[in-house]
Amino acid sequence: MASSIEFKIDLNSDSFVNQLSFIMLANTKDFKVNVGSEIGTLRCLLIHSPDSGLGKVVPSKAQDWLFEDIVHLETIRKDEYDYYLKLLLYFLDPDKIKGKLRSIDTDDSRNFYKPQHPNFHNSTKVVELQKLLADILESEKVKSKLVASVCAIEGCTYKLQTELMQMPADELAKIIISGSIDQERMIFAPIPNFIFTRDIGITINDHILLNKPAKKARSRETLLARYIFFNHPLFANYRNNIIEIPDSLQHFLRPGEENEQRSTLEGGDVMVVSKNHLLIGFSERTSASAINDTIKILFEKDVVQKVSIVKIPHKRDFMHLDTVFTQVKRNMWVILNSIGKVDKRGDGSEPIDHLMDEEPIDKTEVTQFIKGQIHQPKKFESVEALLDDISVNDLKSTQKTAFIYSGNEEFPFDSREQWTDSCNLLALKEGVVLGYDRNDHTIKAFKAKGFQVIPVAELLQKFESGELNPETLENTFITMPSAELSRARGGFHCMSMPILREEI
C-alpha cells in the first residue's frame, strides 16, 4: 500500500473527483474496508489528533461541548496523544516510525503531526481525518458544497462564506475543524469531540454505518464525515455500502428538540463482536427510533444476522455502551460490575434487604433480534450472560469466559475508574489493549489475570531497540498517560474508528 499521494490535475475540472479517485486508487489498490470483530488485529483506522479547538473550550461552555472540564492542549498533544499516534504507527505502519523516534521528539515544530506540512507522516493505515478533509476540498465542486453547508449550520455571513472559498484546501480543512482562522479570529465554535472518531461512523464488515449525534455540538462532525466517506477516493469502492439512518415522520411533526421519535445513534454504542453479530447500546445518546431503523436496514442489506440491544441507564455516568464494557480477548471482557451482573439485592438476612427498591438503580436489559425471527426476540438475564454467549457461540472460545472488573470490583474505585474510562479499551490485537495509566485498581485486576503491564514510553523504546516486537506481543496492557485526555470523557476505544481488522 502506498504511503503518500502525488498528483497534478486540473482542480477546476468537473471530473476532478474521478481523476483523483483514479490516481488515489492506483496508489492504494489494497485499501480495504472490513471489520468483523472488536479484537482482530487492527490494520487500518481513522483518527483525529487534538487540534487548537480543544484549547479554546471555556468552563461556561464545557458541558455544552460535552466536556466535563477544560483541558491543557499542549499537554494533551506532547505528553499524551502523541504517544498514542506513535504506538499506532508501530503496530500498523512501522515504516513510518521505526528509527525516527529521536528526530520526531526533538522537532519542536511538530511537523510530523501536521497534516498540512510536507513532513507529515501521511500514513494510509493510521489515517488522519483532517488530511482526508483537505484532500476532498481540492475539488472546487466539493469545496463549494461543503463550505455552503458548514456556513449554513453555523449561521455565517455570505461575506465570510466567500472568504472561506478563497482559502487553500489544507488551510480550509484546519479552519472548518478548529473554528478559527488564526489565534485571534474565531469564526464559529470548535468541534473538540472530533478526536472521538468512533462516534462519526462504524465499520460493520464491509459496510460503514454513519451516525446521527444526539447533541447539537456534534452536528458539524457528522456533516464532515458524510462528505469524506461519500467523496474521498479511498472509499470509492464502498459508496454503495455506506448506510445513513433517516429521521422519522413523527420526529418532524412532534414538538420539542428532545422528543422520543428523534433518530440518534452514536458509534460508542455500536460494537461489531463477530461477523454476524452487532451490539447496540440503548443509552442517553442512542434512541429507540434509530435502533429500530438500524436493525431493519442491516437485516435488509444482509450485513449481519443478529443484533443485540443492551439497554443501559440513560445517565451521563455511562453515556455509551463502550464506557461500561469492551472486549479484551475472545473469552475475556472488561466491564463495570453493576452493569454486568444480575442484581441479587441481598438474601433477606438483613432488614435492609426487605426495604430496598425492587428495581435496581443500574438495571440493564438485553434483547437479541435474529434476522427472519424479528418478532421473536431472545432475552438474556444479564450483560455477562450475553458476553459469555458471544465468546462461546459466536467466537467459538474453548476457554471459560472471564471478566475483569472496573476498579478490581472494589468500591469506590469501580465507579471512579469507570468514570475515567477503565472499561473503554482499544484492542490493537487479541489480548493487547491500551488504556489510561490512572486506573490503578483495574490495572491490578489485569495483572491478576496474567497480563504484563508496560508504560507506552518504555514500550516504544523497546520496539525501537528491537527488544520487543508488535507482531509477537501478547497478553499486554499498555498504560497511556492520562492527566488531561481523561478530562474529555473518552478513552482510546472512543478515539478510534477501525476501518480494517484481520479476521479472528
C-alpha positions in Angstrom: 0.0 0.0 0.0 1.4 3.4 -0.9 2.1 5.8 1.9 1.7 9.1 0.0 -0.3 10.7 -2.8 1.1 12.9 -5.6 -0.9 14.2 -8.5 -1.1 17.0 -10.9 -4.5 17.6 -12.4 -6.9 20.4 -13.3 -8.5 21.3 -10.0 -11.2 23.3 -11.7 -12.3 20.3 -13.9 -15.7 18.8 -13.3 -14.1 15.4 -13.4 -11.7 16.3 -10.6 -13.1 13.7 -8.1 -13.0 11.0 -10.8 -9.4 11.9 -11.7 -8.4 12.0 -8.0 -10.2 8.7 -7.5 -8.2 7.0 -10.3 -4.9 8.3 -9.2 -5.5 7.6 -5.5 -6.9 4.2 -6.0 -3.9 3.3 -8.2 -1.7 4.1 -5.3 -4.0 2.5 -2.7 -5.2 -0.5 -4.6 -5.1 -2.7 -1.5 -7.2 -0.3 0.6 -10.0 -2.3 2.2 -12.9 -1.7 4.5 -13.7 -4.7 6.7 -14.3 -5.1 10.4 -15.8 -8.3 11.7 -14.7 -8.2 15.4 -13.5 -6.0 18.2 -10.3 -7.9 18.7 -8.9 -8.9 15.3 -5.5 -7.5 14.6 -6.0 -3.8 13.7 -4.7 -2.9 10.2 -6.3 0.5 9.5 -8.2 3.1 11.5 -9.3 6.8 11.3 -8.1 9.2 14.0 -8.0 12.9 14.6 -5.2 14.4 16.5 -6.0 17.2 19.0 -6.5 20.5 17.2 -6.5 24.1 18.5 -10.2 23.9 19.2 -9.6 21.8 22.3 -7.6 24.6 23.8 -10.5 27.1 23.4 -13.1 25.2 25.4 -14.1 27.6 28.3 -15.7 26.5 31.6 -19.1 28.1 30.8 -19.4 26.2 27.5 -17.6 22.9 28.5 -20.8 20.9 29.2 -22.5 22.3 26.0 -19.5 20.9 24.1 -19.8 17.6 26.1 -16.6 18.1 28.2 -16.5 17.8 32.0 -13.6 20.2 32.3 -11.3 22.4 30.3 -8.1 20.7 29.1 -4.5 21.9 28.5 -3.9 21.5 24.8 -0.1 21.2 24.8 -0.1 18.6 27.5 -2.6 16.5 25.6 -0.6 16.9 22.4 3.0 16.4 23.5 2.7 14.3 26.7 -0.4 12.2 25.9 -1.9 11.9 22.4 1.4 11.8 20.6 2.3 8.6 22.3 -1.0 7.2 21.0 -0.1 8.1 17.4 3.4 6.7 17.7 2.1 3.4 19.2 -0.5 3.1 16.4 2.2 3.6 13.7 4.4 1.0 15.3 1.6 -1.6 15.2 0.0 -0.6 11.9 2.6 1.2 9.8 6.1 0.7 11.3 8.0 2.0 8.3 6.7 5.5 9.2 8.1 5.5 12.7 10.8 2.9 13.3 14.2 4.6 13.6 12.7 8.1 13.7 11.6 8.4 17.4 14.6 10.6 18.4 14.2 13.0 15.4 10.4 13.3 16.0 10.8 14.0 19.7 13.5 16.7 19.1 11.4 18.5 16.4 9.9 21.4 18.3 7.7 22.4 15.4 5.9 19.0 15.5 5.9 18.8 11.7 5.4 15.0 11.8 1.9 15.6 13.2 0.8 18.4 11.0 -1.4 17.3 8.1 -0.6 20.4 6.0 3.2 20.0 6.4 5.4 18.2 3.8 7.0 16.2 6.7 3.6 14.9 7.9 3.6 11.1 8.5 0.8 10.7 5.8 0.0 7.1 6.8 -2.7 5.3 4.8 -3.1 2.9 7.8 -3.3 5.4 10.6 -5.4 7.8 8.7 -5.8 11.5 9.8 -9.3 12.8 9.2 -8.1 16.3 8.6 -5.9 15.1 5.8 -8.9 13.3 4.2 -10.9 16.5 4.5 -8.2 18.6 2.9 -8.0 16.0 0.0 -11.7 16.4 -0.9 -11.5 20.2 -0.6 -9.1 20.2 -3.5 -12.2 19.7 -5.6 -14.0 23.1 -6.3 -17.3 21.3 -6.6 -17.0 19.6 -3.2 -15.5 22.7 -1.7 -18.4 24.9 -2.7 -21.0 22.5 -1.4 -19.2 21.8 1.9 -18.4 25.4 2.7 -22.0 26.4 2.0 -23.3 23.6 4.2 -20.9 24.5 7.1 -21.8 28.1 6.8 -25.5 27.3 6.8 -25.5 25.3 10.0 -23.1 27.7 11.7 -25.0 30.9 10.6 -22.1 32.5 8.9 -22.4 35.6 6.8 -22.3 35.5 3.0 -19.1 37.5 3.0 -17.4 35.0 5.3 -18.6 32.2 3.1 -17.0 33.9 0.1 -13.8 34.4 2.1 -13.6 30.8 3.0 -13.9 29.8 -0.6 -10.7 31.6 -1.4 -8.7 29.5 1.2 -6.4 26.7 0.1 -7.7 23.3 0.8 -5.3 22.3 3.7 -5.8 25.6 5.5 -9.6 25.4 5.0 -9.7 21.9 6.5 -8.0 23.2 9.6 -10.3 26.1 9.9 -13.5 24.1 9.4 -12.4 21.7 12.2 -11.0 24.2 14.7 -13.4 27.1 14.0 -10.5 29.6 13.9 -8.8 31.4 11.0 -5.9 32.3 13.3 -5.3 32.7 17.1 -7.2 36.0 17.2 -10.1 35.3 14.9 -12.6 32.6 15.7 -15.5 32.4 13.2 -17.6 29.6 14.8 -17.4 27.1 17.6 -14.8 24.4 17.6 -15.7 20.7 17.5 -13.5 19.4 20.3 -15.2 16.0 20.2 -13.8 15.3 16.8 -10.9 13.4 18.4 -13.6 10.7 19.3 -13.7 9.3 15.8 -15.6 6.2 16.9 -18.8 8.4 17.1 -18.8 9.5 13.5 -19.2 6.1 11.9 -18.8 2.3 12.4 -17.4 -0.2 10.1 -19.6 -3.3 10.1 -18.0 -6.0 7.9 -17.6 -4.2 4.5 -20.3 -1.5 5.3 -20.0 1.8 7.0 -22.8 3.0 9.3 -22.8 6.8 9.6 -24.0 8.0 12.9 -26.5 10.6 14.0 -25.4 12.5 17.1 -27.7 13.3 19.9 -26.2 16.6 20.8 -26.1 19.7 18.6 -22.4 20.2 19.4 -21.5 17.3 17.1 -23.6 18.3 14.1 -20.6 19.6 12.1 -18.7 16.4 12.7 -21.5 14.4 11.1 -21.6 16.6 8.1 -17.8 16.3 7.6 -18.0 12.5 7.9 -20.6 12.3 5.2 -18.6 14.4 2.8 -15.4 12.4 3.5 -17.0 9.0 3.1 -19.0 9.9 0.0 -16.3 11.9 -1.8 -12.9 10.6 -0.8 -11.3 8.2 -3.3 -10.2 5.8 -0.5 -13.9 4.9 -0.1 -14.9 4.9 -3.8 -15.4 1.2 -3.9 -17.6 1.2 -0.8 -20.0 4.1 -1.5 -22.9 1.7 -2.1 -22.1 0.2 1.3 -22.5 3.5 3.3 -25.6 3.4 5.4 -27.4 6.5 6.6 -30.2 6.5 9.2 -33.3 8.5 8.2 -35.4 10.6 10.6 -39.0 9.5 11.2 -42.1 11.4 10.2 -43.1 11.6 13.8 -39.8 13.5 14.6 -40.7 16.2 12.1 -44.3 16.7 13.3 -43.9 16.4 17.1 -42.8 19.4 19.2 -39.5 19.7 21.1 -35.9 19.0 20.2 -35.7 16.1 22.6 -38.9 14.2 21.6 -38.6 10.4 21.7 -39.1 10.0 18.0 -35.7 11.5 17.2 -33.3 9.1 15.5 -30.0 9.4 17.2 -27.2 6.9 17.2 -23.5 7.3 18.2 -20.6 5.0 17.5 -19.7 4.4 21.1 -23.0 2.5 21.3 -22.2 0.1 18.5 -19.9 -2.9 18.7 -19.1 -5.5 15.9 -18.5 -8.5 18.1 -18.5 -11.1 15.3 -19.1 -11.1 11.5 -22.8 -11.9 12.0 -23.5 -10.2 15.3 -23.8 -6.5 16.2 -24.3 -4.9 19.7 -26.2 -1.6 20.0 -26.5 0.3 23.3 -29.8 1.9 24.1 -28.4 4.8 26.0 -28.8 8.5 26.6 -27.2 9.1 23.2 -28.9 6.4 21.1 -32.6 6.4 20.6 -35.1 3.6 20.2 -36.2 5.0 16.8 -32.6 4.9 15.4 -32.1 1.4 16.8 -35.4 0.2 15.2 -34.4 1.6 11.8 -30.8 0.4 12.0 -31.9 -3.2 12.7 -34.3 -3.2 9.7 -31.7 -1.7 7.4 -28.9 -4.1 8.4 -31.2 -7.1 8.0 -32.5 -5.9 4.7 -28.9 -5.4 3.4 -27.9 -8.8 4.9 -25.0 -7.1 6.7 -25.4 -9.1 10.0 -27.7 -11.9 11.2 -28.1 -10.9 14.8 -28.4 -7.6 16.6 -28.4 -7.5 20.4 -29.7 -4.4 22.2 -28.2 -3.6 25.6 -30.3 -1.1 27.5 -28.2 0.8 30.0 -29.2 3.6 32.3 -29.7 6.9 30.5 -27.1 8.7 32.6 -24.1 10.8 31.9 -22.0 8.4 34.0 -22.4 5.7 31.4 -23.1 7.7 28.2 -22.2 4.9 25.7 -22.0 1.1 25.7 -18.2 1.2 25.4 -18.0 3.2 28.6 -19.3 0.1 30.6 -17.5 -2.7 28.7 -15.1 -3.6 25.9 -13.5 -6.8 24.7 -10.0 -7.9 25.5 -9.8 -11.5 24.1 -12.3 -13.8 22.6 -13.1 -15.1 26.0 -12.3 -12.0 28.1 -14.1 -8.7 28.7 -13.5 -5.7 30.9 -16.8 -4.5 32.5 -18.4 -2.4 35.2 -19.7 -4.8 37.8 -23.0 -3.0 38.4 -23.9 -3.2 34.7 -22.8 -6.7 34.0 -24.3 -9.0 36.7 -27.8 -9.9 37.7 -28.7 -7.8 40.7 -29.1 -10.0 43.8 -30.3 -7.3 46.2 -29.5 -9.2 49.3 -30.6 -12.6 50.6 -33.1 -11.4 53.2 -30.8 -11.8 56.2 -30.7 -8.1 56.9 -33.6 -5.7 57.4 -32.3 -3.5 54.6 -32.8 -6.4 52.1 -36.6 -6.1 52.6 -36.6 -2.3 52.3 -34.7 -1.7 49.0 -36.4 -0.9 45.7 -37.5 -3.8 43.6 -35.8 -2.4 40.5 -32.0 -1.8 40.9 -30.8 1.7 40.1 -28.4 0.5 37.4 -30.8 -2.1 35.9 -29.9 -3.2 32.4 -31.9 -5.2 29.8 -30.6 -7.3 27.0 -32.7 -8.2 23.9 -31.5 -10.1 20.9 -33.1 -9.9 17.4 -32.4 -12.5 14.7 -32.9 -12.0 11.0 -36.1 -13.7 9.9 -37.3 -14.0 13.5 -37.6 -10.4 14.4 -40.9 -10.8 16.2 -39.5 -13.5 18.5 -36.7 -11.7 20.3 -34.5 -13.5 22.8 -33.8 -12.2 26.3 -30.7 -12.5 28.3 -30.7 -12.3 32.1 -27.6 -10.1 32.2 -25.0 -8.4 30.1 -22.4 -11.0 31.3 -24.7 -13.8 30.0 -24.8 -12.1 26.6 -21.0 -11.7 26.5 -20.5 -15.3 27.5 -22.8 -16.4 24.7 -20.8 -14.3 22.2 -17.5 -15.8 23.4 -18.8 -19.4 23.3 -21.2 -19.4 20.4 -20.1 -16.6 18.1 -16.3 -16.7 18.6 -16.1 -20.5 19.4 -13.9 -19.9 22.5 -12.9 -23.2 24.2 -11.9 -21.4 27.4 -14.2 -20.3 30.2 -15.4 -16.7 29.7 -13.5 -14.3 32.1 -14.4 -10.9 33.3 -12.1 -8.2 34.5 -14.0 -5.6 36.6 -13.5 -1.9 36.7 -11.6 -0.9 39.8 -11.0 -4.6 40.6 -14.6 -4.7 41.8 -13.7 -2.6 44.8 -15.9 0.3 46.0 -15.4 3.3 45.4 -12.7 2.6 42.8 -15.1 0.7 40.5 -17.1 3.9 39.9 -14.2 6.3 40.0 -12.2 4.4 37.4 -15.2 3.7 35.1 -15.7 7.5 35.0 -12.1 7.7 33.7 -12.7 5.1 31.1 -11.3 1.9 32.7 -13.8 -0.1 30.5 -13.1 1.9 27.4 -10.1 0.0 26.0 -8.9 -0.4 22.4 -7.6 -3.8 21.3 -4.7 -3.5 18.9 -4.9 -7.3 18.5 -6.4 -10.0 20.6 -5.0 -9.7 24.2 -3.1 -6.4 23.6 -5.0 -3.4 24.8 -4.3 0.2 25.7 -5.9 2.3 28.4 -5.3 5.1 30.9 -2.5 4.7 33.5 -4.6 6.4 36.2 -6.9 3.4 36.6 -4.7 1.6 39.1 -7.1 -0.9 40.5 -8.4 -2.0 37.1 -4.7 -2.5 36.0 -4.2 -4.6 39.2 -7.1 -6.8 38.0 -5.4 -7.2 34.6 -2.2 -8.3 36.4 -4.1 -10.9 38.3 -5.3 -12.3 35.0 -1.7 -12.8 33.9 -1.2 -9.6 31.8 2.1 -7.8 31.7 1.6 -4.0 32.2 4.0 -1.7 30.4 4.0 2.1 30.1 3.8 3.3 26.5 7.1 5.3 26.6 9.0 2.2 27.7 7.3 0.0 25.1 8.2 2.4 22.3 11.8 2.3 23.3 11.8 -1.5 23.4 10.2 -1.5 19.9 12.9 0.9 18.7 15.7 -1.2 20.1 14.2 -4.4 18.8 13.9 -5.9 22.3 10.1 -6.3 21.7 8.1 -6.7 18.5 4.4 -5.6 18.0 3.8 -8.8 16.0 4.8 -11.1 18.8 3.4 -9.1 21.7 0.6 -10.8 23.6 -1.4 -10.5 26.9 -0.3 -6.9 27.5 -2.0 -3.9 29.0 -0.2 -0.7 27.6 -0.6 2.2 30.0 -1.1 5.6 28.4 -0.6 9.0 30.1 -4.0 10.4 31.0 -3.9 13.5 33.2 -5.6 15.7 30.5 -7.1 13.4 28.0 -9.3 11.7 30.6 -11.0 15.1 31.3 -12.6 14.9 27.8 -14.6 11.8 28.9 -13.4 9.3 26.4 -10.9 6.5 26.2 -9.0 5.0 23.3 -11.9 2.9 22.1 -13.7 6.3 21.6 -10.6 7.8 19.9 -10.5 5.2 17.1 -12.6 4.3 14.1 -11.3 0.9 12.9 -11.6 0.5 9.1 -9.8 -2.8 8.7 -9.2 -5.7 11.2 -7.9 -9.2 10.4 -10.4 -12.0 10.9 -10.0 -13.9 14.1 
